[in-house]
Amino acid sequence: MNISEIHVGDQLRGHVKEDMEKEFVGEVEKIYENSVLLQITQSDEIDKSNVMELNNKIVISCHSVKPVESSEAE
């Protein structure tokens, strides 16, 4: 995803293999040059302890995220 397409408050789906075993959903809190800071809002139960260690936040490359479909967010 191109960084210019991302805005604060967007819901994005992503995966960071180093920190999380499954995909997660997060809300964009801050936009950097090539990455975004997400507040993790949905994650798999298997990653519960990882999310707690990350304080529900993660920085992820803009190329590793995709928008959450409106039907998924409900």
MIKOLVO-543891 format. One line per 10 residues: their letters; for each residue x, y, z of N, C-alpha, C. Coordinates in nm, 3 decimals, m for minus. Layout:
% MIKOLVO-543891
A) X,Y,Z,X,Y,Z,X,Y,Z ~ ...
END
This chain:
% MIKOLVO-543891
MNISEIHVGD) 0.085,m0.117,0.000,0.000,0.000,0.000,0.090,0.123,0.000 ~ 0.053,0.222,m0.078,0.131,0.345,m0.087,0.104,0.431,0.037 ~ 0.208,0.489,0.095,0.194,0.570,0.217,0.099,0.687,0.197 ~ 0.090,0.740,0.075,0.001,0.854,0.048,m0.147,0.815,0.055 ~ m0.177,0.686,0.053,m0.315,0.638,0.061,m0.361,0.615,0.204 ~ m0.270,0.630,0.299,m0.298,0.600,0.440,m0.322,0.729,0.517 ~ m0.425,0.728,0.603,m0.459,0.845,0.684,m0.478,0.803,0.829 ~ m0.451,0.897,0.921,m0.475,0.872,1.063,m0.621,0.833,1.081 ~ m0.644,0.727,1.156,m0.779,0.677,1.182,m0.820,0.562,1.092 ~ m0.746,0.537,0.984,m0.777,0.425,0.895,m0.762,0.292,0.969
QLRGHVKEDM) m0.845,0.197,0.933,m0.834,0.060,0.983,m0.756,m0.022,0.881 ~ m0.645,m0.082,0.924,m0.561,m0.158,0.834,m0.538,m0.298,0.889 ~ m0.520,m0.393,0.797,m0.488,m0.531,0.832,m0.342,m0.554,0.796 ~ m0.269,m0.621,0.885,m0.128,m0.646,0.857,m0.075,m0.767,0.929 ~ 0.050,m0.798,0.902,0.117,m0.910,0.966,0.265,m0.878,0.978 ~ 0.319,m0.895,1.097,0.462,m0.876,1.123,0.512,m1.008,1.180 ~ 0.577,m1.087,1.098,0.619,m1.222,1.137,0.707,m1.223,1.261 ~ 0.788,m1.120,1.279,0.879,m1.116,1.393,0.806,m1.099,1.526 ~ 0.688,m1.035,1.523,0.618,m1.003,1.647,0.485,m1.075,1.667 ~ 0.420,m1.115,1.559,0.286,m1.174,1.568,0.279,m1.298,1.480
EKEFVGEVEK) 0.208,m1.399,1.528,0.194,m1.522,1.449,0.085,m1.510,1.343 ~ m0.019,m1.435,1.371,m0.132,m1.422,1.279,m0.150,m1.276,1.237 ~ m0.235,m1.256,1.136,m0.272,m1.120,1.095,m0.346,m1.050,1.207 ~ m0.342,m0.918,1.205,m0.413,m0.838,1.304,m0.470,m0.716,1.235 ~ m0.559,m0.647,1.304,m0.619,m0.523,1.255,m0.581,m0.413,1.352 ~ m0.549,m0.296,1.298,m0.515,m0.183,1.382,m0.560,m0.052,1.322 ~ m0.568,0.048,1.408,m0.606,0.183,1.366,m0.481,0.269,1.359 ~ m0.465,0.341,1.249,m0.347,0.424,1.227,m0.346,0.540,1.328 ~ m0.237,0.549,1.406,m0.220,0.658,1.501,m0.122,0.763,1.450 ~ m0.020,0.717,1.377,0.083,0.809,1.328,0.139,0.754,1.198
IYENSVLLQI) 0.175,0.844,1.108,0.230,0.806,0.979,0.375,0.854,0.972 ~ 0.463,0.762,0.938,0.605,0.794,0.920,0.636,0.795,0.771 ~ 0.762,0.804,0.735,0.801,0.812,0.594,0.762,0.687,0.514 ~ 0.787,0.569,0.569,0.756,0.444,0.499,0.684,0.342,0.587 ~ 0.633,0.386,0.701,0.566,0.296,0.793,0.459,0.371,0.871 ~ 0.380,0.295,0.946,0.273,0.355,1.026,0.274,0.294,1.166 ~ 0.228,0.371,1.263,0.208,0.322,1.398,0.061,0.284,1.411 ~ 0.036,0.158,1.446,m0.101,0.111,1.461,m0.134,0.081,1.606 ~ m0.254,0.116,1.647,m0.311,0.071,1.773,m0.383,m0.060,1.739 ~ m0.335,m0.172,1.791,m0.392,m0.302,1.757,m0.531,m0.312,1.819
TQSDEIDKSN) m0.631,m0.334,1.732,m0.770,m0.341,1.778,m0.828,m0.481,1.771 ~ m0.773,m0.566,1.683,m0.820,m0.704,1.671,m0.699,m0.792,1.645 ~ m0.692,m0.903,1.717,m0.583,m0.998,1.695,m0.630,m1.137,1.732 ~ m0.556,m1.235,1.686,m0.587,m1.374,1.716,m0.553,m1.402,1.863 ~ m0.627,m1.492,1.923,m0.605,m1.529,2.063,m0.461,m1.578,2.087 ~ m0.402,m1.643,1.987,m0.266,m1.695,2.000,m0.163,m1.583,2.021 ~ m0.195,m1.461,1.978,m0.105,m1.347,1.990,m0.135,m1.257,2.109 ~ m0.223,m1.300,2.197,m0.265,m1.216,2.309,m0.147,m1.166,2.393 ~ m0.053,m1.255,2.425,0.061,m1.213,2.507,0.154,m1.119,2.428 ~ 0.168,m1.143,2.298,0.250,m1.054,2.215,0.191,m0.913,2.211
VMELNNKIVI) 0.060,m0.904,2.197,m0.007,m0.774,2.194,0.014,m0.701,2.326 ~ 0.004,m0.774,2.436,0.025,m0.713,2.568,0.169,m0.661,2.580 ~ 0.268,m0.738,2.534,0.408,m0.696,2.539,0.431,m0.570,2.455 ~ 0.358,m0.558,2.346,0.371,m0.443,2.256,0.287,m0.323,2.302 ~ 0.219,m0.336,2.415,0.129,m0.231,2.465,0.024,m0.193,2.361 ~ m0.024,m0.293,2.287,m0.129,m0.276,2.185,m0.087,m0.186,2.070 ~ 0.042,m0.163,2.052,0.089,m0.077,1.942,0.201,m0.145,1.866 ~ 0.207,m0.116,1.736,0.312,m0.174,1.653,0.340,m0.082,1.535 ~ 0.467,m0.074,1.499,0.507,0.000,1.378,0.523,m0.103,1.268 ~ 0.462,m0.075,1.153,0.463,m0.170,1.043,0.485,m0.095,0.911
SCHSVKPVES) 0.558,m0.159,0.821,0.584,m0.101,0.690,0.453,m0.079,0.615 ~ 0.447,0.030,0.540,0.326,0.057,0.463,0.303,m0.049,0.355 ~ 0.407,m0.121,0.317,0.395,m0.225,0.215,0.343,m0.356,0.273 ~ 0.329,m0.364,0.407,0.283,m0.486,0.473,0.140,m0.474,0.523 ~ 0.069,m0.368,0.483,m0.069,m0.349,0.528,m0.163,m0.340,0.410 ~ m0.289,m0.366,0.439,m0.394,m0.348,0.339,m0.517,m0.295,0.412 ~ m0.603,m0.224,0.343,m0.721,m0.169,0.409,m0.817,m0.279,0.453 ~ m0.886,m0.254,0.563,m0.988,m0.345,0.611,m1.115,m0.314,0.532 ~ m1.175,m0.415,0.476,m1.301,m0.397,0.402,m1.408,m0.351,0.500 ~ m1.498,m0.269,0.457,m1.602,m0.213,0.545,m1.686,m0.324,0.610
SEAE) m1.707,m0.434,0.541,m1.785,m0.545,0.597,m1.708,m0.616,0.708 ~ m1.573,m0.611,0.705,m1.490,m0.673,0.809,m1.491,m0.590,0.936 ~ m1.498,m0.458,0.923,m1.488,m0.368,1.038,m1.612,m0.372,1.126 ~ m1.722,m0.421,1.076,m1.847,m0.422,1.152,m1.852,m0.534,1.251
END
